[in-house]
Amino acid sequence: MSLDILADHDLTAANTLGLGCRAERFVAPDNAAELGGALSLAREAGWPTLVLGGGSNLILPAFQPGLVIRMAMNDWWLEETGDGSVRVHAEAGVVWHELVMALAARGLWGLENLALIPGHCGAAPIQNIGAYGVELAERLEAVHLVHLDDGREAVLGPDECAFGYRDSVFKRALAGRVAITRLVLRVSRKAEPRLGYGDLASRVGETPTPLEVAEAVCAVRREKLPDPAVLGNAGSFFKNPVVSSECAASLREAYPDMPSFPLADGRTKLAAGWLIDRCGLKGWRDGPFGVHDRQALVLVHHGGGDAPGLLAFAARVAETVERRFGVTLEREPRLATE
C-alpha cells in the first residue's frame, strides 16, 4: 500500500476560521487500510498526530508538526430496523449538513434541527453538536473509532461517550488519543417535529415534512450566521454559560429581559450572545478579528490573523463579560494542541 503523504501542506482552507497553517506532513486516507497504514507509520516514526475533519471547530497554529490526518472516508448507508426507525451508518468524512439534508429529503426524522452545522460526521460527537433544541446524543447509537497509539479498534455506546452540553469523552479522557471512523445514528419514519425553539414553528405549516423543518433551520441560521466561505469563523465561539439558580435570579433582578433556560439539575443556562451584546461588543473589531455584527456569539476573522491573536481577542471579550455580569465564558473551539 502506497500512502500519499504530502510535505509542508497548506491547511488554511482546511479550517473555517481561515487561520494560516502549514502541516509538516499531511495525508487524507479514504479507507480503513490507508488510515491504519498512516497511523502505523506515525507510531514508528514517533510523529505527533492530529486528526482533522472539516476544521469547523478547531483553532490551528501557524505550524502543525508531525502528521495531520484528514479523514476522507465518506460513505453512508441506511439499515432498516423493522420497528419504524432506521439506522444511519456514516463514515467520518461525510459532510454533516449534506447527510442531514439527504435524510430529511427521504422523509426521515431526527436530525433536521441540526441542518447547516458545518463540519464532518467524525467531529460531531466530540462536542455533542446541538441546535434548536436537539443534541446529537439523542440520536447516536454508536461511535466506531481507532486508538492512535496501537491501532486498536473499538465501538462506544452513548453512555461511554459521556455526553454533556458541548462536551464528551472525546474532549477529555480520549482527547487526541483516537480517530473516529464511523457513526451509527437512529432516525425515524414517524413524524417527530421539534419546533419549540425560537420561531421555527412560525416558519413551517401545521404538518411539516422533515425537509421543510431543515430548510427553515437553514434560513434562520443564514440570517444570523456568517458563511465561513465568505468570512472566517468557527460558529459559536463561546458555550452558553450554566450558572446556579441563585446567580440567575440575581442577574434577572438587574436585567429583567435577560434570556435564561432552566435545566433539569436546577441550574440555569444563559445566552452568551446576549451577554456579549449587552456589553456593547456586537460588531466590535480589533485588527483582523471581530465580533459578528448580527450574532455576538460568533467571532470572525477578516484575514491576516493567527491563533495567539484570536485567543487574545476572545479573552478580552470574556473579560468584559465577566467584569459586567460575573459570568465566565468558556471557549467552544478546541486548540489543535489540546
Buried (B, 14 or more C-beta within 10 A) or exposed (E): EEBEBEEEBEBBEBBBBBBBBBBBBBBBBBEBEBBBBBBEBBBEEEBBBBBBBBBBBBBBBEEBBBBBBBBBBBEBEBEEEEEEBBBBBBBBBBBBBEBBBBBBEEEBBBBBBBBBBBBBBBBBBBBBBBBBEBBBBBBBBBBBBBBBEEBEEEEBEBEBBBBBBBBBBBBEEBEBBBBBBBBBBBBBBEEEBBBEBBEBBEBBEEEBBBBBBBBBBBBBBEEBBBEBEEBBBBBBBBBBBBBEBEBBEBBBEEBEEBEBEEEEEEBBBBBBBBBBBBBEBBEBEEEBBBBBEEBBBBBBBEEEBBBEBBEBBBEEBBEBBBEBBEBEBEBBBBEBEE
